[in-house]
């Protein structure tokens, strides 16, 4: 049952409020990175920017050629899959916590002080 307190500007930007309110009609806080539809592509994009994941991916691709194959193809994919899944689960949990906190902040009562 906490209140959010907002102190408005001292009136210098009041004339720009109408113009800004058309661009920012929803005054809500959003710190999450992902949505249900963008989680997999964005997360994979971020995961493959790490050098270690690119190294394991290179080993997986290299192992699909019969001349260079050292292990079974499926065995080589296991470390990469385990690391990617663990990172995805961690990122999903963190993003869900951010979503819950944002929801709590956005639906809290607000008191605005004005002259």
C-alpha positions in Angstrom: 0.0 0.0 0.0 2.8 2.4 -0.9 2.4 5.6 -2.9 4.4 6.8 -5.8 5.1 10.5 -5.6 5.6 12.4 -8.8 6.9 16.0 -8.8 6.0 17.7 -12.1 8.3 20.1 -13.9 8.0 23.8 -12.9 5.9 24.7 -16.0 8.7 25.3 -18.6 7.6 22.3 -20.6 3.8 22.6 -20.1 3.4 23.9 -23.6 5.1 20.8 -25.0 2.9 18.5 -23.0 0.2 18.2 -25.7 2.7 17.3 -28.4 4.5 14.9 -26.2 1.3 13.2 -25.0 0.5 12.1 -28.5 3.8 10.2 -28.8 3.8 8.9 -25.2 0.1 8.3 -24.5 0.7 5.3 -22.2 2.7 6.6 -19.2 3.9 3.2 -18.0 7.2 1.7 -17.1 8.6 -1.2 -19.1 12.0 -2.6 -18.4 11.5 -6.1 -19.9 13.4 -7.1 -23.0 11.2 -9.8 -24.4 7.7 -10.6 -25.3 6.2 -14.1 -25.9 6.9 -13.8 -29.6 10.3 -12.2 -29.5 11.9 -14.3 -26.7 13.4 -17.1 -28.8 14.9 -15.0 -31.7 16.2 -12.2 -29.5 17.6 -14.6 -26.9 19.4 -16.7 -29.5 20.8 -13.6 -31.1 22.2 -12.5 -27.8 23.5 -15.9 -26.9 25.5 -16.2 -30.1 27.2 -12.9 -29.5 29.2 -14.7 -26.8 32.5 -16.2 -28.0 32.1 -19.5 -26.1 28.7 -20.3 -27.7 30.1 -19.5 -31.1 33.0 -21.9 -30.4 30.7 -24.7 -29.5 28.5 -23.9 -32.5 31.6 -24.1 -34.8 32.4 -27.5 -33.3 28.8 -28.7 -34.0 29.0 -27.5 -37.6 32.5 -29.0 -38.1 31.4 -32.3 -36.7 28.6 -32.7 -39.3 31.3 -33.2 -42.0 32.2 -36.9 -42.1 35.9 -36.2 -42.9 36.4 -34.3 -39.6 33.9 -36.1 -37.4 35.4 -37.0 -34.0 32.3 -37.8 -31.9 28.8 -38.7 -32.9 27.0 -35.7 -34.2 24.4 -35.7 -31.4 27.0 -35.9 -28.7 28.7 -32.7 -29.9 25.5 -30.7 -29.7 24.8 -31.6 -26.1 27.2 -29.0 -24.5 25.8 -26.2 -26.7 22.2 -27.2 -26.0 22.7 -27.4 -22.3 24.4 -24.0 -22.1 21.8 -22.4 -24.3 18.9 -23.8 -22.3 20.4 -22.8 -19.0 20.9 -19.3 -20.2 17.4 -19.1 -21.7 15.8 -20.3 -18.5 17.9 -17.7 -16.5 16.9 -14.9 -18.9 13.3 -15.9 -18.8 13.1 -15.9 -15.0 14.9 -12.5 -14.8 12.6 -11.0 -17.4 9.5 -12.4 -15.7 10.6 -10.8 -12.4 11.1 -7.5 -14.2 7.6 -7.8 -15.7 6.0 -8.5 -12.3 7.9 -5.5 -10.8 6.9 -3.2 -13.7 3.3 -4.3 -13.3 3.4 -3.5 -9.5 4.9 -0.1 -10.2 2.5 0.7 -13.0 -0.6 -0.1 -10.9 0.5 1.7 -7.8 -1.3 4.7 -6.5 0.2 8.0 -7.5 0.1 11.4 -5.8 1.0 14.4 -7.9 2.1 17.6 -6.3 1.3 20.9 -8.1 1.4 24.5 -7.0 
